[in-house]
């Protein structure tokens, strides 16, 4: 099973956009109708912001401005935000009765951007997403 759309999110948040609700409902219907399907929700962010805010190297510019060692806009950095997005979708389907052993969540930070422009809001929004990947059908 493959979904041609991706769940889109509010910037710097793990909150799906209202426009993604029909897709969430479609994903839920498929998971309920086909109990053999196992999926992984893969979270992504629109930039590399926070990739260098994981405590292993110097914090990003936004964090330095406020004297923080972590990303100012996304606590836990880009990896934390991308993981939180994937987990938010996992929690949604679990709350609707899908078994936990059929649903996985993983964050990829800004390592798999679909567009390279992280400054432009229009193209950057494309990268704020969760993709659904089928592991077993």
Helices and strands as residue ranges (DSSP letters): E 7-8, G 18-20, H 21-33, E 38-44, H 61-65, H 77-95, G 100-102, E 103-107, H 121-124, G 125-127, E 129-136
